[in-house]
Amino acid sequence: MRSMYPHPDDGMDSTDGEVRETRLMRSRSEDALKQLKVNYASIPSERLLAPASSLHRQDENSQTAKQTPKTMPYSPSRRRDRNRNGIALWYCPQTNDEGDSVANSDEGEDEFEFVVHAKDRLLGKTNHFDLPNSPERGFRATTFSVFSMSRPYMRAMHASWICFFASYSVQFAMAPLLPQLELSLKLSKQDIWLSNVWMVVGGIPMRFILGPLCDTHGPRFVMCIMLLACAIPCALSGLLIFNLPSLLFVRFIIGSMDAFVPSQCWITTMFVRECTGTIMAIVAGLGASGSAFSQLLVGFLFDGWSKWTNGDDDLAWKLTLIFPAAFALFVATWAYFNSDDCPLGNFLDVKRAGLMLERSAVDSFRSGVVNLNSWLLCVQYAFSSGVDTTLCNGIAMYYHVTYHEKISRIGAIAALYGCSALWARGLGGYISDKIGNRFSLAGRLWVHFLFMITQGGANIWFARSEELNASLFAMTIFSILIQISTGTCYGIVPFIDSANTGSVAGIVGGGGNVGAVVLGLVFMCNEYQRAFEIMSCCTIASALLTPFIAVKGYKGMLFGKDDHDDPSRKQQSPLLVPKMRHSPHFVKLKRRPHK
């Protein structure tokens, strides 16, 4: 039976909020050293921990030590060492489950030294952070610098949008080629829209799953896996697609490997939530512009390959799809080896060092599912991002059918639509943060509501524009409002449940795919003008759900009040929040101000 130990902080002077206790991991030292690649010879001598056995031997001749019962986790003589970043480490001899000291055994000593060295190595990184950060919130940055690429903060931000950009480039590379696929595979209009629906259907379950996976395995790792998984079928499209079922299958697989949720979760692990609205919107906007880049590039590549193959358009579209896939593979490799999951490094290393609360993906997902606010935002995101996805898939086909434009020209028009994502989503997040910092969550909700109503009105205007120039102008205004509405939604997500942001982001992100599926079916069964009018009505109806979003501790759009003392407002994410157990296996960290 395990002995009961007194609290490890008994008898120590400390200040509330300054002390963090972390559980020492008990794992085989040799395997752990191989996985973490800790090289003792590379650690400066002044930072080396005195062996646990020497601490034990210091008290062997002490009469007090001989009288110490087994239930005491500390020897009376405690030793303290300070590393260079102002963190004090308190050490104690290692003990087994029965409370017996194992400090004299090589295994116990190596385990003890390994864990403290791992902690020291990870926490030592905080000396070199180039942005102001909050140690109490997992060393998350409190500001950002867009034109910096330094690790860990800004490297992660840029890696997230570049990966998302590459993912969107692959997913929408086929959109401007659909008129050619219609001829090559002898498809109908309904078949084309059905393929658009299948492309986004695959992302629905994946977005719900990816959020909890990011919470447990780290967004960097999940992001790179998604990029690899969507690039391979895209590159092989020429071999895999030969009829309608094969087209549906390939587009389903490519659409399933979505990088949106990992890109958003990555930001929440690096920055405090007060500034994540702007950053998440910038990342999403830059990433979503990958659809514009891809459609513009694919249109010109198709013309080039068509001339090079002497007019063999069937071969030209197959060769064209290789380039977006190659770009995605390159980006995935770069991001995996040149970025971090969180400020202290990668999730695997941080967990092994005992600096992160271990949680299951199921628990994280359950917490997000039972939150009604997640589902209200999910519906609203369905008719902001869902509208965007539908138009990214169908705007080229719309102008081809309505105005009889050729592939290279409709690719340029589709790129014009997607270019607004470069700056308009970031603008939406920026407005949300600015208003939110002054009027709290209620201000964010009002901004989100007003832009969604305006988006619905612009949708009707675009649907009723008949001349090409008027239609292009209305499309530009409409696209800007869509991106701003999407950005204001990002500004609300981190406040729903900060401890399970990945799960909430997955549910909300899944709403975008659900909306794209619903709207895709609407366009498949109706004429374009009627389909656009139905889309606008759905957008306005979803905006009316905003007053029902109620987050504990915050004033809503119409009801409630701000309670700054509510514990839910101070809830932290799991990074650097250890499991609090009365165990002898721990290191005590105390933050001291820099001199």
KEDOLUM-946001 format. One record per residue (C-alpha): residue in one letter; x, y, z. Coordinates in pm, whole numbers, plus 50000, padded with zeros to 5 digits. Each point is the difference from the previous one (the first is absolute). Layout:
% residues N
AXYZ;...
% end
This chain:
% residues 595
M500005000050000;R501175035149922;S500895020650305;M498325033350060;Y502405029149992;P499665035050135;H499645028249753;P503435007749850;D499655037050069;D499764995450379;G502545021450180;M500995020849698;D499535037049952;S498225008449678;T497725025549844;D496634991049849;G500194998649622;E503794996949996;V500334963250076;R499394971949757;E500344963650085;T500704974749732;R500034962850029;L503254982249917;M499464973949735;R501074964950092;S501214983749682;R502994979649900;S502915023949971;E501734983549705;D496904999949777;A499075035350105;L503505013249932;K499964985149652;Q496635015749923;L500845034450136;K503664998649886;V501275015650321;N503805000949993;Y501445003950349;A503375010849861;S498385029949829;I498485014050321;P502125027050169;S501444988950332;E498335028250192;R496594987049891;L500594963450081;L497944985450280;A501894984050285;P499234962449989;A497074989750213;S502244974550171;S502325027650122;L497045018150151;H499064968250178;R503564993650118;Q500205034850149;D497464988950258;E501214964450059;N501975010350307;S497335023650127;Q498184987550309;T496925018949887;A500074982949664;K500184965750161;Q496895007850199;T498085013149699;P497034977149925;K499524985849654;T496955021349943;M502135031749991;P500895007349637;Y502835024050086;S503204996450191;P500345028050261;S502835015649804;R498475014149683;R502085011949715;R499125027849762;D501565010349673;R499095028849772;N500334999849625;R500555030649790;N496385008949929;G499065007450360;I498304966950080;A500864982950327;L499994961950001;W499454980650323;Y501284964349989;C499274969750215;P501274964149994;Q497974977149776;T497734974950172;N498024970349878;D496274993750035;E500434986850355;G501905030850110;D503454983350010;S502905020049869;V501494987549675;A502585027449981;N502884975550035;S498804979749701;D501335009949662;E496514998649848;G498475023950254;E502915024249972;D499935000449622;E496235004649990;F500215029150241;E502865017249819;F498414994649659;V496675016150086;V501565030750161;H502405004149709;A497064997849759;K498125026750195;D503095021850022;R500624997149628;L496425009349907;L499585027950254;G503405013949905;K498535009449662;T498015027750167;N503195020650028;H500085004349624;F496375008549924;D499855032049797;L496395009550086;P498445009350336;N498324969450146;S497974988350298;P501604971950206;E496724995050186;R498314991949668;G502484975349862;F502535026349881;R497565010949729;A500905032349823;T497945030650088;T500705017749668;F501224991749651;S502285013349728;V498774991149652;F503325005949825;S502044977550230;M500774963149937;S501704992650332;R499214968750199;P497824990350165;Y497165025149973;M500185016449660;R501494969349833;A496914980850112;M497675027449878;H501565001149654;A500304962249980;S496304996550081;W498815022849722;I502494986549747;C498824964450072;F496375010649978;F500825018449676;A501524968249854;S497024979450113;Y497515023449833;S502155000849687;V499604962449970;Q496304998950091;F498925026449749;A502484992349722;M497334979849821;A497345027550007;P501065019249683;L500534966749822;L496414988450052;P498825012349656;Q502724978649842;L499174970450225;E496375004249896;L501054994449639;S502614973050064;L497794978850227;K496695009649831;L498425013850316;S496905021450059;K499565031750209;Q498544978950282;D503054977249989;I502375029750032;W498155014250301;L499804965250150;S503814998249985;N500175033750177;V497734986350272;W502124968850043;M503135021250030;V498685017650310;V498094970350145;G503284982950084;G501115029350210;I496974998850233;P501004970350219;M503695008549970;R499565035250136;F498174986350304;I502784974550054;L503015022349930;G499285024850280;P500394974550283;L502964984149820;C501745033849993;D499365003750374;T501704966650071;H502644995149728;G500865035849902;P498825020849703;R503344999049815;F500014962149973;V496314998149902;M500445027849745;C502884982749821;I498144966849987;M497015017349840;L502185016349735;L501654967349906;A496674982049987;C498405025249761;A503055005249776;I500424963549902;P496524994249847;C500185033949828;A503264990849828;L498524966549893;S496715014649876;G500924993649638;L500284962850071;L497104997150244;I497265020349826;F498334983749699;N496245002950073;L497545016850238;P500404975950297;S503795002849986;L499745038249984;L497724999950305;F502384977050189;V503135020849931;R498315032950087;F498594984250318;I503494989250114;I501585033649916;G497225019050177;S500284977750308;M503635009450060;D499195035150119;A502615022550163;F497725027550126;V499474987050355;P503724993050067;S500885035049877;Q497585015750249;C501004977450291;W503665007949935;I499365036950064;T498234993350331;T503024980850132;M502335029149921;F498065031850085;V497695012050279;R496345001549905;E499805038250020;C501895002649670;T499134966849836;G496985014649818;T502245021349778;I502664973249958;M497564971849925;A498265021849744;I503305009649836;V501064963649984;A496644988849863;G499925028349748;L503504994449867;G499404962649993;A496645002749825;S501635021149730;G501614967349893;S496794993149808;A500475032249801;F503674992549937;S499224964549892;Q497165009249766;L502045027549836;L503074977849965;V498084969549883;G498225020149731;F503285011649847;L501724966350048;F497164982749819;D500365023049699;G503774994550002;W499764962050020;S497285000049735;K502345017549755;W502934977850099;T497934968449938;N498735013049664;G496455005350117;D499614968350208;D497855015750271;D499334966550168;L503724995550068;A500465036950085;W497694999950304;K501684968650135;L503475015849982;T498735032750147;L498934984150331;I503524987750077;F501305034950085;P497695008650295;A500724965550147;A503775004749977;F499695033950170;A498004984750288;L502584972350053;F502805025650019;V498105021750250;A499174970250224;T503664989650018;W501155035450078;A497405005850271;Y500674967150178;F503725006250044;N499995037950045;S497185008650241;D498624991450346;D496664988950143;C500125023950295;P502415025450155;L502004973250185;G500384977649696;N498094970049875;F497124984350190;L501744966450031;D503095014950167;V497995022750228;K497774971650117;R502984977450070;A501535027450210;G496815002250206;L499245035749896;M496604993449846;L496824984750129;E499354967449818;R496464998749865;S498174976549767;A498525010949669;V496654985550109;D499835022250311;S500905030949798;F497384992049737;R497334993350263;S500605033850163;G499505018049670;V496934980149900;V498005007750314;N500575037649961;L496965015549825;N502035030449894;S502194977549784;W496974989449798;L498605035149963;L503315011649854;C500064968349791;V496745010349831;Q501235035549941;Y503304987849863;A498054977449764;F498635031149827;S503175020650001;S502854975949929;G497544975649839;V498985027149755;D503665006949929;T500764963249932;T496964996849773;L501055030049793;C503634988649983;N498724967649848;G497315015049779;I500835035949906;A502104989249701;M497234977149874;Y497425027650058;Y501825024949775;H500704972949741;V496304990849973;T498535035150040;Y502515020949802;H501694972649788;E503545008650108;K502934976749921;I502034980950262;S502965024050035;R497645029850040;I497654983550252;G503094989550195;A500995036650024;I496465009550109;A500044973050268;A503375013150116;L498515035050025;Y497344986050229;G502534981850219;C502445029250028;S497795017750253;A500924972850250;L503565013950005;W498985029850211;A496255000050071;R500014970750245;G502845016050192;L498035032650002;G497024981850150;G502124985350277;Y501685033550064;I496655017850030;S498754972850235;D503075003250224;K499875038050009;I496315001450084;G500334970450236;N502835015950198;R497755029950064;F496544984350030;S500934964250097;L498284970349837;A496775019649941;G501865022749758;R501334970149807;L496504985649970;W498505032749872;V502735003849736;H499494964149886;F496225004649979;L500175032149794;F502464986449745;M497994968149947;I496825020249935;T501915021849752;Q501424968949832;G496484986949942;G498965032749835;A503065000249772;N499174964449899;I496625011049859;W501675029049816;F502494976449834;A497274975349902;R498015027049817;S502945015749813;E499654992149628;E502855017949819;L503494985350032;N501705031350140;A497205006250252;S500124963550100;L503785001250055;F499695031350216;A497184984950207;M501994967650033;T503005019250135;I497945017850269;F498194967850084;S503274980750038;I501485026750230;L496984998250232;I500174962050006;Q503635000950109;I499375026650267;S497104979750143;T502244969450013;G502685020450177;T497615013250264;C498994964150073;Y503654991550076;G500045027850258;I497264982350200;V501254963849987;P502835002950262;F497525012850261;I497564970849976;D502144974750193;S503675009350030;A500974966150146;N498594981849697;T500565024949721;G501044972749757;S496724981750044;V497955032149966;A501985010549691;G499384965749849;I496245002050055;V499795035549866;G502274991549709;G497884969649920;G497065023449964;G501725016049701;N500054966749820;V496404991950098;G498905033449859;A501944993849679;V498284966149960;V496535014750055;L500635029049763;G501574976949743;L496804979649994;V498005032349967;F502015010149692;M499744964949857;C496195000750014;N499285036649911;E500875026649747;Y502885022750099;Q497965031150088;R497524981150217;A502844981150170;F501755032850087;E496785014050148;I499534969050217;M503605004050114;S499405036150108;C496884990750199;C501924972950186;T502795024750082;I497615025650149;A498154973150197;S503274987050151;A500995035450103;L496865001650216;L501474972650223;T502705023650132;P497995013050303;F499734964450129;I503794995850037;A500605002050377;V503464993650147;K500284997050377;G501685030350156;Y499365022649699;K497155022749899;G498164987849693;M498705020249709;L496795009150184;F500024981550332;G502284993650298;K502875019750147;D503774998650021;D501304982850312;H503765004750020;D500234977650307;D498354970249832;P502434970250001;S499074991049642;R501555032849879;K503324989750152;Q499914964749861;Q503284990049842;S500814975149729;P501794967650097;L503495012249909;L502155001050314;V497074990850224;P501154967750164;K498044972550168;M499835010050365;R500684968750201;H501574994150336;S502974981649863;P503685000050091;H500955001849635;F500015036749917;V502055030749928;K498895033350146;L500325030549775;K499995035050145;R500065030449776;R502295028550103;P500115034649838;H502985007749779;K502505024450136;
% end
